[in-house]
Amino acid sequence: EAAYSGEGLNGFWITWRFDKVFTAGILMDFDRDGNKRFDPGEVAVIEDRAFSNLANYNYFVYIRSPKGAFRPSGVESFSAYMEGGRVHYRFFMPYPLPIGEGEVKVNVAVYDDTFFCDIGYVDTAPLLLPASDTFSGDYTIREDRGIHIDYTANDGSRGSTFPRQVVLTLRRER
């Protein structure tokens, strides 16, 4: 979800939904009372032991805009919760970008460049653009053919993939 202020883009709220295997591990390791919900203390431990290390991988986030390439080193407002039987992480990725006249394009990709983790976008509304009197926007999702990732599957076969990116176009309303 894009977040704006009166000057432009502030950043993105990012939500990750995990598979059943990762969910089972997080519940086993961090749901101390076994209620399949996370209280604030449990969330703090999840952040410390199962999330904060991702700063070493820039949270798998790659952003390009007129400001240049950006790899985040920190996030804000981390939370972990259960929904639909799956663990979700939600956090804010600060990325201030003033928007003047005309259009501004921002490319946002979330992927593991080692292809150890497969990360996909939800099929419906992978990026939310909140209503705004100041800004309007739209987006497309496409492969970034400028980045080539080679991988070896569990069966030993080799392959290649291209990460998918959200191409966001923002405009200041007059």
C-alpha positions as CSV (number, residue, x, y, z in Angstrom):
1,E,0.0,0.0,0.0
2,A,1.4,3.4,-1.0
3,A,1.5,6.1,1.7
4,Y,1.5,9.8,0.7
5,S,1.7,13.1,2.4
6,G,1.1,16.6,1.0
7,E,4.5,16.6,-0.6
8,G,4.6,13.2,-2.2
9,L,5.2,9.5,-1.5
10,N,6.2,8.7,2.1
11,G,6.8,5.0,1.5
12,F,5.0,1.6,1.4
13,W,3.2,-0.6,3.8
14,I,4.3,-4.1,2.9
15,T,2.4,-7.3,3.9
16,W,3.8,-10.8,3.6
17,R,1.6,-13.9,3.8
18,F,3.5,-17.0,4.5
19,D,2.9,-20.6,3.5
20,K,1.7,-23.4,5.9
21,V,5.2,-24.7,6.6
22,F,6.6,-21.4,7.7
23,T,3.4,-20.7,9.6
24,A,3.8,-24.0,11.5
25,G,7.4,-23.1,12.4
26,I,6.6,-19.6,13.7
27,L,3.6,-20.9,15.7
28,M,5.8,-23.7,17.2
29,D,8.7,-21.4,18.0
30,F,6.9,-18.2,19.1
31,D,3.2,-18.7,20.1
32,R,4.1,-19.4,23.8
33,D,0.5,-19.8,24.9
34,G,-0.6,-21.9,21.9
35,N,-3.7,-19.7,21.1
36,K,-2.7,-19.2,17.4
37,R,-2.5,-15.4,18.0
38,F,0.4,-13.2,18.8
39,D,0.3,-10.9,21.8
40,P,2.7,-7.8,21.8
41,G,5.4,-9.7,23.6
42,E,5.3,-12.6,21.1
43,V,5.4,-10.1,18.2
44,A,8.5,-8.5,19.7
45,V,10.2,-11.8,19.9
46,I,9.2,-12.7,16.3
47,E,10.6,-9.4,15.1
48,D,13.9,-9.9,17.0
49,R,14.4,-13.6,16.1
50,A,12.6,-14.2,12.8
51,F,12.5,-10.8,11.0
52,S,15.3,-8.4,12.0
53,N,18.0,-10.4,10.3
54,L,16.3,-9.6,7.0
55,A,18.0,-6.1,7.2
56,N,21.1,-8.0,6.0
57,Y,19.1,-8.7,2.8
58,N,17.4,-5.3,2.6
59,Y,14.1,-7.0,3.4
60,F,14.2,-8.4,-0.2
61,V,13.0,-5.0,-1.4
62,Y,14.4,-3.2,-4.5
63,I,13.2,0.3,-5.4
64,R,14.1,2.5,-8.4
65,S,12.8,6.0,-9.1
66,P,14.2,9.3,-10.4
67,K,16.2,9.4,-7.1
68,G,18.1,6.3,-8.2
69,A,18.3,2.7,-6.8
70,F,17.3,2.2,-3.2
71,R,17.9,-0.8,-0.9
72,P,16.3,-0.3,2.5
73,S,18.4,-0.8,5.7
74,G,15.5,-0.4,8.1
75,V,11.7,-0.6,8.5
76,E,9.1,0.8,10.9
77,S,6.0,-0.5,12.6
78,F,6.6,-4.2,12.3
79,S,3.7,-6.5,13.2
80,A,2.9,-10.2,13.0
81,Y,-0.5,-11.7,13.0
82,M,-2.6,-14.7,12.0
83,E,-5.2,-14.5,9.3
84,G,-6.8,-17.4,7.3
85,G,-4.5,-19.9,9.1
86,R,-1.4,-18.2,7.9
87,V,1.3,-16.0,9.5
88,H,1.4,-12.4,8.1
89,Y,4.1,-9.8,8.6
90,R,3.3,-6.2,8.0
91,F,5.7,-3.3,8.1
92,F,6.3,0.2,6.8
93,M,9.2,0.8,4.3
94,P,10.0,4.5,4.4
95,Y,10.7,6.0,1.0
96,P,10.1,9.7,0.8
97,L,9.8,10.9,-2.8
98,P,8.5,14.5,-3.5
99,I,6.1,14.6,-6.4
100,G,6.0,17.8,-8.4
101,E,4.4,18.4,-11.8
102,G,4.1,15.6,-14.3
103,E,4.4,11.9,-13.6
104,V,6.8,10.1,-11.4
105,K,7.5,6.4,-12.0
106,V,8.6,4.2,-9.1
107,N,9.6,0.5,-9.6
108,V,9.2,-1.7,-6.6
109,A,10.2,-5.3,-6.5
110,V,10.2,-7.8,-3.7
111,Y,12.3,-10.9,-4.4
112,D,15.2,-13.0,-3.1
113,D,18.1,-12.7,-5.5
114,T,19.4,-16.1,-4.5
115,F,15.9,-17.6,-5.3
116,F,16.1,-19.5,-2.0
117,C,12.7,-17.9,-1.1
118,D,10.0,-17.7,-3.7
119,I,8.1,-14.5,-3.3
120,G,4.9,-13.8,-5.3
121,Y,2.3,-11.0,-5.5
122,V,-1.3,-11.6,-4.6
123,D,-3.5,-11.9,-7.7
124,T,-6.0,-9.2,-6.7
125,A,-4.9,-5.7,-5.8
126,P,-1.2,-6.4,-5.1
127,L,-0.7,-2.7,-4.5
128,L,-3.3,-0.5,-2.9
129,L,-3.4,3.2,-3.9
130,P,-5.4,5.1,-1.2
131,A,-7.8,7.8,-2.4
132,S,-6.2,11.2,-2.3
133,D,-7.2,14.7,-3.3
134,T,-3.5,15.5,-4.0
135,F,-2.3,12.4,-6.0
136,S,-3.5,9.9,-8.4
137,G,-1.8,6.8,-9.7
138,D,-1.9,3.5,-11.4
139,Y,0.4,0.5,-11.7
140,T,1.3,-2.5,-13.8
141,I,3.2,-5.6,-12.8
142,R,5.8,-7.0,-15.2
143,E,9.0,-9.0,-15.3
144,D,12.2,-7.0,-15.0
145,R,14.1,-8.4,-17.9
146,G,17.2,-6.5,-16.9
147,I,17.7,-8.9,-13.9
148,H,18.4,-12.5,-14.5
149,I,18.3,-15.0,-11.6
150,D,19.7,-18.5,-12.1
151,Y,18.7,-21.3,-9.7
152,T,19.1,-25.0,-9.0
153,A,15.9,-26.8,-8.1
154,N,15.6,-29.5,-5.4
155,D,15.8,-32.2,-8.1
156,G,19.1,-30.8,-9.4
157,S,17.6,-29.2,-12.5
158,R,18.7,-25.7,-13.3
159,G,16.6,-22.8,-14.4
160,S,16.3,-19.0,-14.8
161,T,13.7,-16.5,-13.8
162,F,13.2,-12.8,-13.9
163,P,11.8,-11.0,-10.8
164,R,8.4,-9.3,-11.1
165,Q,8.1,-5.7,-10.2
166,V,5.3,-3.2,-9.6
167,V,5.7,-0.1,-11.8
168,L,3.9,2.6,-10.1
169,T,3.0,5.9,-11.8
170,L,2.0,8.8,-9.6
171,R,0.7,12.2,-10.6
172,R,-0.1,15.4,-8.6
173,E,-3.7,16.4,-9.1
174,R,-4.2,20.1,-10.1
